[in-house]
Amino acid sequence: MEKLSSDDSNRNVHGLSHGGKIILFACKRDPAVNVSERGGLTFRSFYFEREGNAFLNATEGATAISRKLSAHVDIVTCKCAVDVQKRVKTAFVLVTKKSEKGGSFKYSLLALRSSHLLEPCIEFKLPYQMKGKVCILQGPTVLWSHDNSVSYTSPLAEGVRKIPIQMSKCLFGELPIQKGQLFALGLSEPLLANHSPTLGYLFEGGHAFDGSLILPHPYISITQCMRVLTADRVDDVLRCAVIAATSSKQLVLFENGTVKDTCEVPFGQVEDIQMVHTGRNGCLFVVSFKQGHVCAVWKETFQIASCWSDVDSAHVDDFLGCGTEQILLIFRNKGISSGPLEKFLITDLCGISYSCGQGSEVPKASPPPQENSLLTLRALESRLQEGLVALWDSDEDSNDETLDDKSHESPALSSKPKIDKLWHRITEEQLVVGLILTADSGIPASGVSLSLLTEPGQNSTPAVIQTRSQVFWLPACGPSTPTLSSPSSGFTFSEPAAKRSRQHIASDDFSGCRLAVTAVTKLAPLLTSGCVKCRAMLHYVEKAEAVFPGSSPTTAVLHCGEVSLDIHDLCQKPLLQNPQIKTDEVREDLLSLLTVLDNWVLRIDSPDYSLGDIDGWIKRREGFKKINVSPEYLLLDSPGSSAPMLLRWHQINPFQGDLSIHSSQLQMLQFLDSMLSYLPDSCFLQPVKRARSQSTAQKLASALEKEVLSLREGLSSLLCVKDEEERNKGHTGHCEIPDSGSAEDLIRCCREVWQQNVEKSRLRLNPVVDAGRYREMIQSISQVKMESDLAALRQLYQS
């Protein structure tokens, strides 16, 4: 962790996060206090209090490092690591004390065992002072390098040890395999025979391995920091995913030793890479730089999410106690301050944001334009003659003209959708933002959604607003066309982070139709956060041919404009006040209601009698009006209803039809109650199965049922085979009665039968089964359980 601002009495302040709290360590050396407390180490823990929007002191304590006045005590580093003996994650701090003669340095690793007690864990001496990167990893194990030699110590190492290999440009890490394995990675000095120049060394096993399995050889000398994300052994071959920061201002993602993706970062000299698990919103990488800069990068897209400057330290933990992790940025105090936690920001870039003391003097850096990449890509574009899409989108007029000229040669040059109109409505305390695409956009509806971002202020970053997205088909003609495709059947699709999405399309042929995409979110959180502007971002799937021939479709994002809220919007007016007219406003009102209202699609079957004129019966009911822009929908907006109701009846045959209801649950039940009095007694209602896929709840129920059945059938078959084997072996509990008929022989025979029965009962209670069959059963059950876990995650994501 980086140093925090300090004063004269508390020198060399370091901090870490542990258990949702911030712990600060400082060296205390004040001649005015008692001699026994000179050369000591103090610590304080703070917890975040939401109501007061401040960090409050939880506990504090101190311990003596040296009782000599001339002792010079400093903190080397502090880190949370797993204590393998106690099997718990613990906060550790490494301190050093220089001897009076200056010939040696004494180091002590202290563990914060409780909220108020520091205990010594490891003590050792070195003839030199540690410099460069010093790591505290699981064990706890302290690792460092000096003069091309790697040293380490731990409670089980019994002193300081050196690995038998010399290496330069050394990096330390941990492979998340089983209990975890610590490793060193570097360049072999000198080059060993039959070994790769990139050398790795496992501390636990004490043997070397090919380091290019983790990082390719050219990247070793320029890598400043790295983090192993995943690791596994497949056929005794190491498979891993690694993220590394290079001196070329790049963040590089490696998979199995090959480059998978890159991201240019705006600063240099990376010191640390942390990962934030924000729950359903995805993961972030938090990259800390030496000059007080911090940037966050989305793991899924590998794009920069935000940047900050004047940061003392960056921490990752669940500071709010909400079950997900957040980023805590502690900013530098430039003026007179009473504490190091006066200026901070807590955020997950997905809606959570708490800040204090961030005035205009705390700048938030923005990523500089990637000029070098732009020039390189433009040069590549000028050499392309195969009608490929441009590698870089630019808003400059000259580029637009160039693309227009090239479009005559290749009509399918770009699949970027064209925006027809952006609109919004406020209804039922919800904000609905809609987007209508032109008929020639040509993008598939299965990969389209709309998300909303907050407008960044002077000292804030844009955050993704929690929304629900839907898709509708519109006729290609103007508003006079009286048809709106019904969202009667829906399907779930993959969404960007921080969004829950549900799409609806009809099953007809929609060639030449327009696409309408909506997003709905609650209005109250936006108003309380002071958000009056929202950015509309369209997510869509580009056609494979538009990128490169033979390539797979890719996801793209398009900024479609901004939506502003004013006082007139807050004065909510009922939607669809004049359903008889045919205007764009009426169609937008209808789309808004279809988006915010709950939807049920019911199949009505009457096996004995015809259903009759259900459409006419609905129209004859008081209060129902036909919506002329989409005549298949009927609107009920009676004064006594808390919300409007939309109905759509589709007659399949005289004995069967589908009824779509958009309303509250109470309104739906009341309408069905009155409708059942009209329908024949023999008819029955059932929910319509999704045309394209089951709902996530149905998938979860089916997966759990399959898991239970697999477990039951697997165990039953395994035990049945075992019983058959026992019968074949003659374990019947039978003994032939001897001919002599003596009492001793009868007792012996009864004892043998009794022992056989006892052994048979023991085998039934503790069955010994064939290892091969047991392994096959476990593999089968594990595969089924993975499917049910995936269904549960999808259900959680949709809920």
N, C-alpha and C positions, 0 to 999 in steps of 0.2 A: 504494500500500500504506500501511497505517497505521504510525504510529510505534511503535517498540518501547521497552520500558523501558530507561532509560539511567542512567549514573552521571555524575559530574562530569567525568571525563577523556574519556569518549566521549559527546559531546553529539549530539543529533539523530540517533538511530539509525533507519535505515530498512532494510527487508528485502524480498526477492522470492524467488520460486522459479524455478529454471532447471535443466533436465536432471535432475530428481529430487533436487536439492540446495537448501538454503536459503543464500542469500547475504545477509550483513548489511553495510551501509555505515554508517560513523560518521565524524563530523568529529573530528579530533584537534588539540587546542591545549593543550599542556602546557609552561609556561615552563621546566620542569626539564630538558627534553630539548634536543637540539641545535637551534640556530637554524634550520638548513636544513630541519628537519622540522616547524616550526611552521606552522599553517594547512594541515594535510594531511588527506587522506582515507584511511581504512583500510577494508579489507574482509576478511571471513572467510567461508569456505564450509563448510557442515556437511552430512554425510550421515547417514541414519538406519541404525543397526545394530540388527537385530531381536533378536539374542540378548541383548544388553545393554539393550535397550529404551531407547536413548538416542541423541542426536545427537552424533556425533564430529566433531572439527575435521579438515577435509580439507586446505584451503590457506588461506593468509592473505597479505596484502600491503598496501602503502601507496604513496601518491603525493603529491607536494607540490603544493598549490594556490597557496599564497602563502608567500614567505619573510619577510614583514614581520610583526613581532610584533603590530602593531595591527590586522592584517587580521581581518575577521569573516567566517568561512566557514560556510555552512549548506547543507544538502541540501534541495532543493526537492521532488524526487520521484525515484522510480526505477521502471523498468518493463522488461519484456522485449518486444522488437519485432523485426521482420524487417529485417535490413540488406539492402536490395535489390541493392547492388553485390556483396556477398559471398554473397548468397542463403542466409543462415543466420540463425536466431533468436539474438539477442544480448541480453545484459543491459546496460542503459544506466542511468546515474545523472546527474541534472542538479544541479549545485551553483552557488551564487552567492557572490560576494565583493563586499562593499560597499567603495567607495573611501574613502580617509581623509577626504576632505572631505565625503563623503555626497552628492555631486551625481549620481552614476551607480552603476549596478550592473553588474558583469561576470558573465556566465553562461558555464558550460562544461558541455558534454555529453560525458561520458566513456563509453567502451565497454570492457567486460570481455572482451577478445579471447581470453584464455586463462585458465587457472585462477589465474594469478599476475601478470597484466599489465593495467593500466588505460591506455588510450590516449585522447588527446583526439580528439573527433569534430567538434564544432562549438563555436565561441567567438563571443560577440556581447555587445554592451553595450546597456543600456536606460537612459533617463532616469528610470525609475520602477521600483518593485519589483513583481514578479509576485505577484498575489494571486488567490485563488479557484482554480478548477480548471485545472490545467496538465496536458496530455496528451502522452505520448510514443507515437506510432504508427509504422507502418511507414515506412521510408525510411532512417534514422530522421527523423521529422518532429516538431518541438516546436510545439504549438499552445496559444494562450492568448488571453484577451480582456481588454481594458482600455478603459474609457470608451466602451462600445458599439462598439468597433472590434475586429476579429479579426485577430491577427497570427500568423505562422508562420515557421519557418526550417528549413532542411535542408541537407545537404551540397551539393545541386544548386541551392538557391535563391540562393546567393551573398549572404548577409546576411538581414536581417529584412525581411519583406514584409507588407503589409496587403492584405486583400481589399477590392475597391472598393465594398463594400456595408456599411452600418452595421446592426447587429442587436443586440438585447438578449435576455436570457435564453438565452444561447448554449449549445449542446450540441455536442460533438464525437463523431464516430464513424467507422466504417469499413464500407463495403459490400463483402461478400465476393464480388465479381464479378471473375473472371479474376485479374488481379494485385492487385485490391483498390483501392478508391477512397476517399480521405479526404473527409469532408464536414463542414460546419458547419451547424447548424440553429438557427433562432431567429426572433424577431419583427422584422420589417422596421422600421427607424427612420430616416427617416420612411417611411410607407407608399408604396410605389412604384406607379406606374400600371401597369395590366395585370398585376399580380402578386398572388399570394395573400399575406395578412398573415403566414402561416407560410412563411418563406423558407429554402431550402436552397442551399448553395454547394459545388460540387465544386472541390477545390484543384487536381487534376490538369488538368482541362479549362478551369478558370477561368470557369465559367458558372453562372448561378443556375437553380434549378428549384423546382417547387412542393413545399414541405416537408410539406404535408398528405399526401403519398404515404407518408411515414414516420410522422409523428405528427399527429393531428388538431389543429386550431388551439386548442381549449380546453385541451389538455393541455400545450402548450408552457410556459406560465407556471408550472405546478405540477410539472413533471417535474424531479426532482433528479438522476437518473442513468438511462442507457439503454444498451441493447446490441442490436445488430442480429444476429439469429440466422441468417437466410437472406436472400438477395437474388438477383434475376434480372431480366432484361429480356425482356419478351414484347411483340412488336410495338412496340418502342421505348417501352414503358411500364414503369416500375419496379414490380416486385412484391417485397415484402419482408415478413418477420416480425420484429417488434421487441418486446422486453420492456423496460418502463420502470417506475421507482419514482417515485411521486408524493408530494407533501407531505401528502396525505390518508391516509397510511399504507396505501397500496394498491400492489400489484404488478399491472400491467396488461399483457396480451398483445395486441398489435396485429397484424393481418394486412391488408396493403394499405391501411393508413391507417384501419382500422375496428377497434373493440374486439372481441376474440374471447373473452377470459376475464379474470377479475379474482380476486385473492387478497388478503385483508386481512392485513397484517403487524402484529405487535404493537408495533413501535417506529417512531420517526420519524427523519428526517435520514439518508437512505441515502447512502453514500459510494461503494459499488462493487457491481457485480453480476458474478459469475464463474459459469462453467458447468463442471460435473464430469461426465465421461464414465466411468461405472462399468461399461462393457461391456454384457453382456446384462441387467444389472439396471436399465438405463435411465439417465437423466440427471437431474442436480440443479442448481438455481440456488442459489448461495451469496451471500446478501445481507449486506453489512457496513454497520453503522450507526455513527454518530459517537460515541455514548456507550459504545462497547465491546461492543455487542450484535451477534450474528450469528444468522441463521436460514437453514435450508435448506428449499427448496421443490422438490417433485417436478415435473419438467417435464411428465410424462404426465398427471397428475391435477391439477396446479396447486394442490396442497394443501401446507401446512406439514408438513415431516417432523420437524424438531427446532429448538430454539433454545438459545443459550448466551449467557452474560454474562461480564463481566470479561475480555474478549478483547482482546489487544493487536493482533493481526493474523491474517488468514485467508489461506491460500494453497491453491492447487490444483496438483497435480503427481502424478507416479507416484513417490512417495517409497519405496515398497516394491519397485520394479522388477518388478512383476507384470504389466505390460501394460495396466492400467487406472489411472484417476486416483483419488486420495483427497483428502480435505479435511484440511489441517493447521491446527489452531487453537493459537496461542501465547497463553497466558494471562498476565495481569499478575502481576508479582512484587510482593507487598505488603510483604514483609519484606526482610531482608538476603539478597542473592543474589549468587552468583558468576558468573552468566551469564544471558542472556535466553531460553535454551531449556531451562529446568528444568521448566517446567509446560506441558504440551502434550497434544494429543489428535489422533491420526490415525485417521480413520474414513471409510467410504463409506456408512454407514447400511445396509449390506447384509451384515453379518457381519464385516467388517474393523474392528478396534478396537485401537489401541495408545495407552496413556496413561501419563503420568508426572507425579507431584506434584500430582495432583488429589485433595485432601482435601476435607473438608466445607466448607472455606472457599471453595471454588470453586463458586459456584452455577450451576446450569443452569436457565435461565429457561424457563417454560412459557408457551405462548400464552394470553393472557387471554381470557375468554369474550367471544364476539362479541355483546354485549348489544344494541347498536344494530341490528344486522342481525336479531337474533331478534325484537325488538319490531316492527320494520318488517314482517317476514314474517308475524308473528302478526296484525298489523292487516290485511294482505292476505288472510289465510286467513278472517278473520271476514266478509269481503265476498264470498267465493266462493260461488255457488249452482249450479254445473254438475256437482257430484259429483266434483270433481277430487281427486287425492291431496294431502295436506297438504304444503306447501312446506318444512316444517321438522319433523324428528322430535324429539320431546321425551319424556323419561321421567317427566314429572310426571303424577300420577294424574288431575288435572283434564283434561289433554289426552287421556288414554286414554279417559275417559268421553265426551268430546266426539266422538271418532272412533267409538266404539261406537254412539252415537246416530245419527251420520250414515251408518253402515254399513247401516241399515235402508232408507235412501233410495237408496243406491247400493251394491249388493253388491260390485262390483269396485272398491272405493275404494282398496285398497292391495294390492300384490303381494309384501309382505314375507313371506319364508318363515317357517314355524313350526318350531321345533326340538323334536324328540321326545327325543333322547338324545345326549349327548356322552361318548365313551369313548376309552380308549387301551390299547395293548398294547406290550410290548417283546419283540422276537423277532429272532434273527440279528443282534444288536448294532444294531438299528434301532428307532426309535420310530415307532409307527403311531398316528395320531389319527384317530378316525372320528366322523362326524356323521350322524345319521338324522333326516330331515325327515318331517313328517307328510304324509299322503296328500293333504290339501287345500292344500298349499303352492302348487301350480300354476305352478312355475317350470320353464322348459325345461332339460333336462339338458345341452344343447349349450353353455350358458354358465355352468356351475357348477364351482367349484373351491374348494379349502380351502388356506389358507396359515397359517403359524405365525409368531408374533412372540415375541421374547424379552421377559420381564417386565422393565420398566425399574427399575433400582435407584436408589439415592440420587444417584449421580453418573454414570449411564449413560443412554443413550437406547434405546428399543426398536428392535430390528433385525429385518429379515425373515430367516427361517431358510430355507436352501435346501431345498426339498421337491419331491416328485413327487406329483401328485394324480390320483385316479381316481374314477369314478362308477359305482355299481351300482344296479340296480332291486331292490326288495324287495316282497313281497306286502303289501297293505294290511292284512291280518288280523294276528292275534297270532302268536306264535312257533310255534304248532301247525301252521300252514300249511307244508307240506313243499316249498316251491318257492322257489328263488333264481334270478333271471334271470342267464343266463350272460353274462359280458363277452367274448363270442367275437369280436365285431367292434368295432374302435375307430376313433376319429377324433381328430385334433389340433385344438385350438382356442386362441384367443388367451388369454394368461395375464397376470396382473399382474407387475410387475417383480420380479426376483430369484427367479422360479419356473420350473421345468421341469415341464410337465404332460402327462399322458396320460390320456385318458378312455376308458371302455368302457361301452357300452350295448348292449342287444340290439335286434334289428330288429322285435320284436313290438309290439303295442299295449299300452302301459303305463298306460292311463287307470285311475285309482284305485289306483295303486301308490305305494309310498313310495320315497324317494330316499336312498341312502347315499353319502356323500362321504368319501373317506379321503385322508390326506396322510402320507407317510413321509419320514423324514430319518434321517441317521446319528446314533447316540447319543453317540459319543465326543466330537465337538466341543462338544456341549451340556454334558457333564459337566466337560470341561476348562475351559470358560468360566465354570463355576459357575452355569449356568442350571438351576434346579429347577422353574421355572414357565414355561409357554408360553400365549400367547393364541391361541385359534382364531378365525380370520377367514374368513367365508364370502363368496365372490365370486360374484355371480349377475347375470343380465340381467333387468331389470325389463321387464314388458310395456309396449309403447308406449302403450296406452290408459290405463295406470295413471299416467302422467305428464301428458300432454296428448293430446287426440285428434289423430291424424294425425302425431304425433311419432315419431321413430325410437327403438328400444330403447336404454336406457342401462344402464351397468354400476354396480352398487351393492355396498357392502361392509357386512356385518353382524357385529358382535362376538358370538360364540356362547358364550363362557365361557373358563375357564382349565383347564389340565391341569397337575397337580403330580406330580413324581417323588419317590418316597421309597425307602427301603432295600429295602422289600418288592418294589417293581417291578424293582429291579436283580437280584434273585434270579430269574433267568429260569426259567420253567416251560414245558414243551412245550405248545403250543397243541393244541386238539382232543384232549384226553386221553380224553374220552368222546363220540365222534361219534354214538353211538346215541341220546342224549337230545336233546330239543327245547327249548332255552332260548335267551334272548337272548345269553348268554355264548358259547354254541357258535357262533351266527351271527356274532358279533363276531370270534371266533377265525378262522372261515372267511374273513371279509372281510379280516382282517389278513394271512392267508397269501396270498390272491389279490393283495394289494397288494404284498407284498415279494418274492414269487417271480417269476422270469422266466417269460414266457408264450410258447408256440409253438402255433399253430393249423395243422394239417396236413390237407390233403385227400387221402384215400386212394381211388384209382380202381382197379378190377379189371375190365377190359373183357371178359375171357374167362370168368371164373368168378365166382360169388357170393362175397361176403366171408365169409359164415358168421356164427356167433354171436360177434362180437368182444366185445360187452359181457359175455357169459358167460365168455369166456376170460380177460378182465381180472379179473372177480370171483373166478374160481377160483385166481388166482395168490396165493401166500402173502403175507399181510400186508396185503392190500387190504380196506378196510372202507367200507361205505356211510355217508354223512353224512345223517342223517335230516332235518335242517332243509333240505337241498337234495339230494335223492336222486340227481340226475344226476351228482353229484361222488363220486369214490372217493378215499379217503385211503390212502397208503402211508407208514407211520411205523415202519419196521423199526429195530431197535437199531443196525444197522450203518450206516445212512444218516446223513449229516451234517445233512440237512434233510429235511423231509417232502416228499412228492410228491402232487399233486392231478391227477386225470385226469377228463376228461369226454368221453364218446363220443356223437356224434349221428349216427344212421343216416339218410341221405338216401333211399337206395333200396338194394335188395339188392347193388348193384355199387359203391356210392359212400357215403362218410361222412366226417365231420369229427372229428378227434381234437384236443382241447385238452389241453396238458401244461403244468402249473405246477411247475417244479422247477429245479434247477441244470442247467447244460448237460451235465455228465457223466452225471447221472442220466437226462436225456432221451435221450442217445445210447445208454446201456446198455439202456434200455427198448425203444427202437426196434430195437436189434440182436436182442433176444429176440423182438420182435413180428414181425419179418420172417421168422423161421423158421416162424411160424404162417400167415402170409398166402400166397396163391398167388404163384407165381413171376412171373406176368405183370403183377401190380399195381405201381403206382408212386405215390410220395408227392411232393407239392408244397405249398409254403406257400400258405395261403388269402389271396387279395387282400382288402384292406380293403373293407368294404361301403360305407363313406362316402367314403373318400379314400385315396389312396396314402400309403405311409409317406414321410417326408421324404427318406430315402435313395433310394427309388425315384424320387421327383420330381427330386432332384438329378441322378441318373444320366440320366434322360430329358431334362432341360434341357441338360446338357452334350452329350449326343448330338445334340440338335437344334441346338445352337450350332455344333458341328463340321460337321454337314451343311449348315447355312446358309452357313457360310463357304466350304466347298468348292464348293457349287452356285453361290453368287454369283460367285466368282472364275471358275469354269469358264464360266458363261454370259457373263460380261463379256469374257473372252478369245476365246470362240467368235464373238461378235459382231464383235470386232476383226479376227479372221482372215477372216471373211466380207467385211468392208469392204475389207480388203487385196486379196482375190481380185477383188472387183468393180472395184477401181482398177487392176487389171492388174499387181500386184506379183508376177509369176511368175518372175522371174529368167530371162527369155527374150529373145533378140535374133536377129533374122533375119540369116542369113548373106548378105553382099553378093554380087551377081552377078559382080563383077570377080574375086573370089577372090584378090586380092593379099594379101601377107603383112601390110601395114599395116592393111588393112581387117579381116582376121581378128583381129589383135592388138587393134584398137580394139573389135571386137565382144566378144571375150573379156573385155576390161577392163570393158566396160559390164555384162556378165552378172555378173562378180565383184563389182562395186560394188553391183549390185542385191541380190545375195545377202548381202553384208555389211550393207547397210541393213536387209534383212529380218530378219537375225539380231539386229541391234541393237534393232529394234522388238520382237522377241519377248522379248529380255532386259529391255528397258525399255519396256513397252507404254504407249502413249498412248491412253487410253480416253475415251469421252464423259463429260463432267462430270456431266450429268444422270443417266445410268445409274449412274455411280459413287456419286453422292449417294444415289440410291434404295437401292443395295446397302448402303451404310454405315448408313442409317437402319434397314433391315431387320435387319442384323446387330446393331446397337446394341439394338434392342428385344428380340431373342432373348437377347443377353448380359445385359440387365437381368433377364430372367426367370430365367436361370441363377444370377445373383448373389443374387436373392431366395431361390431354392431353397437356395443354399449357406448363407445367413444362417439360414434356418429349420432346416437340418440342424445348424448350429452351436448354435442356441438349444436344440434338443432333445437334443444330445449331452451 
